[in-house]
Amino acid sequence: MLVNGQTNEGKALRGNRRNLTVKTRIGISPVIGIYSPNKHIATGTRQKMAFCFSIKEEITLSKRHRDFLWIGAEYMFHGVNFKSYYFYADSLQLYTSDRERFTYDITMHEIDFPIQLKHSFTNETNSLSSFYIFGGYCYRWLLASHLTVSENGNEMINQSEKLTFKNPAFSSSNSSFLNLGIGIQKNNLKKKRAVFAELQFKYALSPLQFSESFTPSSMYFNGHFIYITVGFKI
């Protein structure tokens, strides 16, 4: 009886190990930026080309393979341009409509660290396809940014720019996203791999801001994002 009990206990432990699997998800996303600068000093907002590359570890949380934890890192390149004011040295800062004609062009590089929960509506180990939802928190780290200012195509400023978060987390270069998404996954049951497609919305918890001698006061803009992701799980 003791031998049988130990044998059954060993089988159960091995089964638990098999259930607690870790997979790697690699994805690439075209990104839609939803930008809104301070409406009192900027108009004509347009997003620039944007994309994201992500790698996440997927940790199984349930024996039925329907609940998972995602942790990882994402690199995002994005940018925005808009019309605003430009003040020359020693000039009066007059906020008249005819002066709101200068084009500000900003590009940004950042690394994000998502912590997300995923729930699949089917067992992914025995379903050829599965639909799922996910959401969570994402810590942002702004690495670098660049600014150009021009008037009618004539470049006046071309420089690296120190962007900061208006409501930072730990440092002026850090803030957060809240995110929510849906996805569909085609599973390779034999190889225990998958390909997937996702739609995700990221809500930024803080605007970005910067200040120079030539900029108007309160130069800030919000940026929320829609990700359309394709990738594979190995």
Buried (B, 14 or more C-beta within 10 A) or exposed (E): EEEEEEEEEEEEEEEEEEBEEEBEBEBEBEBBBBBBBBEEBBEEBEBBEBEBBBEBBBBBBEEBBBBBBBEBBBBBBBBBBBBBBBBEEEEEEEEEEEBBBBBBBBBBBBEBBBEBBBEBEBBBBEBEEBEBEBBBBBBBBBEEBBBBBBEEEEEEBEEEBBBBBBEBBEEBBBBBBBBBBBBEBBBEEEEEEBEBBBBBBBBBBBBBBBEBEBBBEEBBBBBBBBBBBEBBBE
